[in-house]
Amino acid sequence: MFVKEAFKKIYSGEDVSSRHLALFSLCGIVGLYDAYILNSGIDSIGLYEKIGYAIVWILYSIYFVGYETIFLHERKLPEIDTNSFKIVCNKPLMLVVGISILMLIAKFLPEFVGITFILELLLAVPLTAIQAGYSFNYNSDNVLPFVKLFSIGDYIMLMLKRILFFTCAYIFVSTVIFIIFFVVGFIIGFSGVSLHLIDASDISMIVSSYQVIITKLSNYISGILFVYVLSIICLVWDYELIKMKERYNEDFQNND
């Protein structure tokens, strides 16, 4: 696998800190909106808020298709600029964007959540292969030849890797959130008892009384981290896909 190499590409290079900060900020906007909807309840918000929520995710999805493609071309974390929007105006990527938006809209309909998840998993390989093929010199002629390189076995292997990568991402973020609140809670509780501000028996009562606030705060933090980490993991999986096949064809070896 090319996971280690992918992370090295993502977390090294010129201006890598500022680029990650920009990506984290972008993911933060989406993640905060996600957490707001989760805390409020999708059925409790108004029509305009639902429309705004959908627009935010659609814009992010369109942007990230271009962002992924530029990453596959440059083999480093791209700048956060308008180029990611401009590049999706090309025909191959417009197909990817169109299908991605349709699946995104379907996610907002409870009766289609299950089938959308399955379709998203099945279509992830061919759609990303289209982006990867186009990323070589930004040439549409490379798309079909690159897509044809993948066998049924490749599809299955990449889908399993995608499940593994994203499962690890969820476990990582959940663990980080748990550690943050455990450490903060321990420090506050220990400091309070040490300074005789509260009794040890009162800690559980205090935690219970602030349970709603803690839950909402946890949702906001996890919302931001999930979007950022999943975006990074998506880039890692994209890199795994493109490196899996480019070494087999001399026409697809001009980017490193």
C-alpha positions as semicolon CSV with decimal commas, in nm:
position;residue;x (nm);y (nm);z (nm)
1;M;0,000;0,000;0,000
2;F;0,103;0,362;-0,053
3;V;-0,048;0,503;0,267
4;K;0,283;0,616;0,421
5;E;0,387;0,778;0,093
6;A;0,048;0,951;0,066
7;F;0,073;1,101;0,415
8;K;0,426;1,217;0,337
9;K;0,299;1,397;0,026
10;I;0,014;1,556;0,224
11;Y;0,214;1,663;0,529
12;S;0,535;1,785;0,365
13;G;0,632;2,041;0,107
14;E;0,624;2,415;0,065
15;D;0,381;2,615;0,283
16;V;0,230;2,291;0,412
17;S;0,128;2,444;0,747
18;S;-0,062;2,734;0,592
19;R;-0,227;2,499;0,341
20;H;-0,346;2,267;0,617
21;L;-0,469;2,563;0,819
22;A;-0,667;2,683;0,516
23;L;-0,811;2,335;0,458
24;F;-0,893;2,298;0,827
25;S;-1,071;2,636;0,821
26;L;-1,276;2,533;0,520
27;C;-1,364;2,201;0,681
28;G;-1,443;2,390;1,001
29;I;-1,715;2,592;0,830
30;V;-1,879;2,277;0,696
31;G;-1,828;2,091;1,024
32;L;-1,981;2,370;1,234
33;Y;-2,289;2,379;1,012
34;D;-2,308;1,998;1,037
35;A;-2,291;2,014;1,418
36;Y;-2,551;2,292;1,432
37;I;-2,795;2,078;1,236
38;L;-2,717;1,777;1,456
39;N;-2,769;1,975;1,777
40;S;-3,089;2,139;1,652
41;G;-3,233;1,830;1,485
42;I;-3,302;1,816;1,113
43;D;-3,678;1,811;1,176
44;S;-3,663;2,116;1,405
45;I;-3,496;2,361;1,168
46;G;-3,673;2,577;0,912
47;L;-3,685;2,537;0,535
48;Y;-3,425;2,809;0,471
49;E;-3,183;2,647;0,715
50;K;-3,226;2,312;0,537
51;I;-3,164;2,480;0,201
52;G;-2,857;2,655;0,343
53;Y;-2,729;2,325;0,482
54;A;-2,775;2,155;0,145
55;I;-2,603;2,442;-0,039
56;V;-2,302;2,433;0,195
57;W;-2,251;2,061;0,135
58;I;-2,310;2,086;-0,240
59;L;-2,054;2,367;-0,273
60;Y;-1,806;2,174;-0,061
61;S;-1,860;1,858;-0,267
62;I;-1,805;2,048;-0,594
63;Y;-1,496;2,217;-0,452
64;F;-1,348;1,894;-0,318
65;V;-1,380;1,715;-0,653
66;G;-1,155;1,983;-0,801
67;Y;-0,932;1,982;-0,494
68;E;-0,878;1,605;-0,520
69;T;-0,797;1,629;-0,890
70;I;-0,538;1,902;-0,833
71;F;-0,386;1,694;-0,551
72;L;-0,357;1,393;-0,782
73;H;-0,188;1,613;-1,043
74;E;0,053;1,801;-0,813
75;R;0,108;1,521;-0,558
76;K;0,101;1,771;-0,274
77;L;-0,167;1,946;-0,073
78;P;-0,315;2,216;-0,300
79;E;-0,380;2,577;-0,215
80;I;-0,732;2,675;-0,110
81;D;-0,825;2,898;-0,403
82;T;-1,071;2,925;-0,691
83;N;-0,878;2,678;-0,909
84;S;-1,065;2,389;-0,749
85;F;-1,392;2,538;-0,877
86;K;-1,252;2,625;-1,220
87;I;-1,117;2,279;-1,294
88;V;-1,452;2,104;-1,247
89;C;-1,591;2,289;-1,550
90;N;-1,428;2,023;-1,770
91;K;-1,654;1,747;-1,901
92;P;-1,505;1,445;-1,718
93;L;-1,521;1,621;-1,382
94;M;-1,867;1,761;-1,447
95;L;-1,987;1,399;-1,467
96;V;-1,823;1,325;-1,131
97;V;-1,974;1,639;-0,978
98;G;-2,322;1,563;-1,115
99;I;-2,329;1,210;-0,972
100;S;-2,179;1,329;-0,641
101;I;-2,449;1,596;-0,602
102;L;-2,727;1,348;-0,679
103;M;-2,595;1,110;-0,412
104;L;-2,554;1,398;-0,167
105;I;-2,916;1,508;-0,219
106;A;-3,033;1,149;-0,173
107;K;-2,864;1,145;0,170
108;F;-3,111;1,410;0,289
109;L;-3,398;1,170;0,217
110;P;-3,415;0,910;0,499
111;E;-3,565;0,640;0,276
112;F;-3,262;0,655;0,043
113;V;-2,981;0,665;0,301
114;G;-2,902;0,293;0,285
115;I;-2,901;0,257;-0,091
116;T;-2,708;0,584;-0,126
117;F;-2,432;0,449;0,099
118;I;-2,405;0,134;-0,115
119;L;-2,405;0,331;-0,442
120;E;-2,145;0,572;-0,306
121;L;-1,919;0,279;-0,218
122;L;-1,968;0,112;-0,558
123;L;-1,916;0,432;-0,757
124;A;-1,618;0,561;-0,555
125;V;-1,363;0,369;-0,764
126;P;-1,485;0,459;-1,115
127;L;-1,551;0,824;-1,025
128;T;-1,211;0,867;-0,862
129;A;-1,048;0,681;-1,156
130;I;-1,203;0,945;-1,385
131;Q;-1,048;1,221;-1,172
132;A;-0,715;1,037;-1,161
133;G;-0,708;0,983;-1,538
134;Y;-0,790;1,346;-1,601
135;S;-0,526;1,462;-1,353
136;F;-0,248;1,341;-1,587
137;N;-0,173;1,661;-1,778
138;Y;-0,541;1,762;-1,735
139;N;-0,620;1,574;-2,055
140;S;-0,962;1,417;-2,115
141;D;-0,805;1,162;-2,351
142;N;-0,635;0,994;-2,054
143;V;-0,959;0,925;-1,868
144;L;-1,094;0,617;-2,047
145;P;-0,755;0,439;-2,089
146;F;-0,683;0,485;-1,717
147;V;-1,029;0,366;-1,607
148;K;-0,987;0,051;-1,822
149;L;-0,675;-0,045;-1,626
150;F;-0,888;-0,148;-1,326
151;S;-1,012;-0,506;-1,301
152;I;-1,297;-0,641;-1,090
153;G;-1,039;-0,755;-0,836
154;D;-0,898;-0,402;-0,821
155;Y;-1,247;-0,264;-0,759
156;I;-1,307;-0,503;-0,470
157;M;-0,965;-0,437;-0,318
158;L;-1,006;-0,059;-0,337
159;M;-1,356;-0,071;-0,189
160;L;-1,229;-0,279;0,104
161;K;-0,942;-0,034;0,154
162;R;-1,189;0,255;0,146
163;I;-1,400;0,092;0,417
164;L;-1,086;0,026;0,624
165;F;-0,947;0,379;0,581
166;F;-1,272;0,553;0,672
167;T;-1,341;0,318;0,965
168;C;-0,996;0,400;1,104
169;A;-1,071;0,771;1,057
170;Y;-1,394;0,746;1,258
171;I;-1,219;0,551;1,534
172;F;-0,934;0,804;1,543
173;V;-1,163;1,108;1,572
174;S;-1,387;0,938;1,831
175;T;-1,080;0,850;2,037
176;V;-0,944;1,205;2,016
177;I;-1,279;1,350;2,128
178;F;-1,297;1,106;2,419
179;I;-0,941;1,188;2,530
180;I;-1,003;1,565;2,508
181;F;-1,315;1,557;2,726
182;F;-1,171;1,298;2,964
183;V;-0,854;1,504;3,022
184;V;-1,043;1,834;3,052
185;G;-1,299;1,679;3,286
186;F;-1,027;1,519;3,497
187;I;-0,830;1,845;3,525
188;I;-1,139;2,046;3,622
189;G;-1,256;1,784;3,872
190;F;-0,913;1,732;4,026
191;S;-0,848;2,107;4,049
192;G;-1,185;2,166;4,210
193;V;-1,134;1,896;4,472
194;S;-0,772;1,999;4,540
195;L;-0,874;2,362;4,595
196;H;-1,171;2,253;4,804
197;L;-1,408;2,428;4,563
198;I;-1,619;2,116;4,522
199;D;-1,655;1,780;4,694
200;A;-1,562;1,462;4,513
201;S;-1,922;1,341;4,551
202;D;-2,047;1,647;4,361
203;I;-1,847;1,578;4,042
204;S;-2,098;1,334;3,892
205;M;-2,385;1,574;3,970
206;I;-2,202;1,864;3,804
207;V;-2,127;1,654;3,494
208;S;-2,493;1,546;3,472
209;S;-2,617;1,905;3,502
210;Y;-2,396;2,014;3,214
211;Q;-2,461;1,703;3,001
212;V;-2,651;1,894;2,730
213;I;-2,377;2,158;2,699
214;I;-2,105;1,892;2,691
215;T;-2,291;1,697;2,423
216;K;-2,338;2,003;2,201
217;L;-1,976;2,110;2,246
218;S;-1,864;1,757;2,161
219;N;-2,074;1,765;1,845
220;Y;-1,914;2,091;1,732
221;I;-1,559;1,969;1,792
222;S;-1,621;1,627;1,636
223;G;-1,803;1,790;1,342
224;I;-1,496;1,997;1,254
225;L;-1,250;1,712;1,310
226;F;-1,457;1,458;1,117
227;V;-1,479;1,673;0,804
228;Y;-1,107;1,754;0,813
229;V;-0,986;1,400;0,890
230;L;-1,222;1,240;0,638
231;S;-1,103;1,488;0,375
232;I;-0,741;1,389;0,442
233;I;-0,827;1,018;0,438
234;C;-1,009;1,067;0,110
235;L;-0,691;1,215;-0,040
236;V;-0,490;0,920;0,096
237;W;-0,730;0,675;-0,067
238;D;-0,719;0,872;-0,393
239;Y;-0,340;0,846;-0,389
240;E;-0,363;0,472;-0,324
241;L;-0,586;0,437;-0,630
242;I;-0,372;0,636;-0,871
243;K;-0,042;0,478;-0,760
244;M;-0,195;0,132;-0,788
245;K;-0,211;0,154;-1,167
246;E;0,012;0,429;-1,298
247;R;0,324;0,213;-1,265
248;Y;0,178;-0,037;-1,513
249;N;0,156;0,209;-1,802
250;E;0,428;0,447;-1,918
251;D;0,163;0,698;-2,028
252;F;0,071;0,750;-1,662
253;Q;0,410;0,812;-1,506
254;N;0,469;1,180;-1,567
255;N;0,361;1,339;-1,240
256;D;0,625;1,249;-0,981
